[in-house]
């Protein structure tokens, strides 16, 4: 992440970094009793709570992207081989 762990970061910036909806972060924080809005700066402690909550979601999304890329590369290689046979 580009923001330092000891500096506040705005919710919309964190959502962008994590590739998740800012609405998900806001809803989560509100469910935890933490005041939240799009431009609110999150202190490091609150940011850590958000990262812990969404870490698994981010990891799953990253894994899915990697799998799709491998599939795309394999399909590209298959097409190259088929074209050489013709």
VOMARMI-584283 format. One line per 10 residues: number of its first residue (from 1); their letters; for each residue x, y, z of N, C-alpha, C. Coordinates in steps of 0.001 Angstrom, whole numbers, plus 500000, padded with zeros to 6 digits. Example, Ala and Ser with C-alpha at 12.3 -4.5 7.8 and 13.67 -1.06 7.14 Angstrom:
VOMARMI-584283
1	as	513190,494310,507800,512300,495500,507800,513200,496700,507800 | 512850,497750,507080,513670,498940,507140,512900,500030,507870
end
This chain:
VOMARMI-584283
1	xxxxxxxxxx	500825,498824,500000,500000,500000,500000,500873,501245,500000 | 500315,502270,499416,501095,503490,499294,501075,504324,500569 | 500014,504251,501339,499921,505049,502566,500722,504390,503678 | 501339,505225,504490,502086,504726,505628,501112,504170,506664 | 501516,503113,507347,500641,502461,508326,500346,503352,509530 | 501178,504362,509771,500959,505212,510942,500241,506526,510617 | 499831,506716,509368,499121,507935,508971,497667,507606,508665 | 496761,508540,508962,495355,508314,508615,495182,508194,507097 | 494208,507391,506698,493891,507217,505285,492378,507329,505133 | 491932,507970,504075,490491,508126,503859,489896,506816,503370
11	xxxxxxxxxx	488624,506621,503720,487932,505380,503385,487969,505114,501891 | 487704,506136,501079,487681,505891,499644,489063,505483,499118 | 490131,505991,499735,491481,505613,499323,491776,504155,499692 | 491377,503779,500900,491593,502405,501339,490795,501434,500479 | 489557,501802,500164,488722,500941,499310,489378,500742,497953 | 489924,501792,497405,490598,501709,496108,491821,500794,496205 | 492597,500948,497268,493790,500116,497454,493433,498642,497591 | 492319,498371,498270,491898,496982,498500,491040,496427,497369 | 490671,497300,496437,489810,496929,495320,488469,496390,495812 | 487891,497086,496776,486565,496754,497283,485739,498032,497328
21	xxxxxxxxxx	484461,497889,497523,483570,499041,497564,483749,499831,498859 | 483785,501153,498728,483837,501989,499931,482584,501777,500772 | 481478,501437,500114,480215,501179,500810,480361,499985,501755 | 481104,498948,501321,481329,497781,502180,482096,498173,503448 | 483087,499019,503285,483869,499471,504437,482999,500299,505375 | 482245,501224,504807,481383,502082,505626,480347,501250,506375 | 479696,500324,505682,478695,499463,506326,479313,498633,507442 | 480503,498093,507194,481187,497299,508212,481498,498151,509440 | 482074,499325,509222,482432,500187,510352,481203,500597,511156 | 480137,500932,510467,478906,501291,511169,478375,500115,511980
31	xxxxxxxxxx	478493,498902,511434,478032,497720,512177,478875,497481,513428 | 480092,498003,513418,480993,497898,514569,480839,499091,515510 | 479912,499995,515187,479692,501170,516026,480709,502278,515811 | 481369,502254,514653,482380,503263,514343,481802,504224,513304 | 481880,505524,513596,481379,506538,512672,482165,506454,511367 | 481430,506484,510236,482104,506338,508952,481382,507106,507863 | 482167,507720,506986,481654,508368,505782,482757,508306,504735 | 482395,508564,503508,483317,508405,502381,484657,509111,502578 | 484637,510354,503011,485873,511129,503139,486483,511114,504533 | 485934,510305,505416,486477,510233,506775,487860,509581,506748
41	xxxxxxxxxx	488779,510191,507464,490124,509622,507592,490112,508580,508706 | 490651,507414,508406,490714,506336,509387,492059,506379,510104 | 491996,506356,511407,493210,506271,512204,493803,504867,512039 | 495084,504705,512334,495730,503407,512140,495008,502230,512817 | 494452,502454,514004,493772,501367,514708,492522,500922,513947 | 491757,501882,513457,490542,501567,512704,490901,500943,511372 | 491940,501465,510760,492410,500895,509494,492790,499430,509670 | 493442,499111,510773,493841,497720,511040,492610,496824,511166 | 491548,497333,511770,490304,496572,511901,489727,496271,510513 | 489728,497290,509658,489207,497117,508294,490061,496107,507524
51	xxxxxxxxxx	491372,496246,507618,492260,495326,506902,492064,493886,507369 | 491903,493718,508664,491692,492367,509196,490387,491783,508661 | 489338,492598,508641,488024,492126,508188,488027,491759,506708 | 488676,492559,505880,488595,492358,504440,489803,491632,503847 | 490760,491249,504647,491969,490590,504143,491639,489321,503368 | 490746,488519,503897,490403,487256,503232,489692,487520,501905 | 488809,488516,501859,488121,488867,500619,489111,489320,499557 | 490073,490120,499969,491081,490622,499037,491926,489459,498522 | 492301,488565,499426,493105,487408,499035,492347,486539,498024 | 491066,486308,498263,490261,485508,497334,490172,486179,495972
61	xxxxxxxxxx	489972,487486,495957,489884,488226,494689,491211,488154,493935 | 492309,488295,494656,493627,488200,494023,493847,486815,493428 | 493477,485776,494174,493628,484412,493674,492790,484178,492434 | 491584,484702,492415,490709,484564,491253,491322,485249,490039 | 491888,486432,490234,492528,487143,489125,493715,486351,488578 | 494489,485744,489444,495635,484939,489022,495153,483730,488236 | 494122,483060,488723,493583,481896,488015,493091,482277,486624 | 492395,483401,486521,491910,483857,485214,493067,484158,484272 | 494119,484750,484787,495275,485068,483953,495952,483791,483464 | 496112,482789,484330,496687,481510,483905,495833,480857,482822
71	xxxxxxxxxx	494531,480922,482999,493620,480347,482014,493744,481070,480679 | 493843,482391,480733,493985,483181,479511,495286,482838,478787 | 496373,482716,479530,497672,482377,478947,497640,480991,478331 | 497033,480038,479042,496935,478664,478517,496135,478639,477220 | 495059,479394,477169,494231,479456,475958,495010,480098,474809 | 495778,481113,475097,496601,481779,474088,497642,480816,473524 | 498280,480059,474392,499272,479067,473963,498625,477966,473119 | 497442,477542,473512,496734,476506,472760,496436,476993,471348 | 496017,478237,471233,495713,478812,469908,496967,478920,469052 | 498086,479292,469646,499345,479378,468905,499725,478016,468334
81	xxxxxx	499592,476978,469159,499922,475619,468717,498996,475180,467591 | 497703,475475,467724,496754,475104,466672,497067,475828,465375 | 497450,477093,465457,497773,477859,464254,499032,477332,463569 | 499988,476830,464332,501213,476266,463756,500913,474971,463018 | 499929,474219,463476,499570,472943,462848,498925,473149,461490 | 498308,474308,461263,497588,474574,460007,498482,474898,458880
end
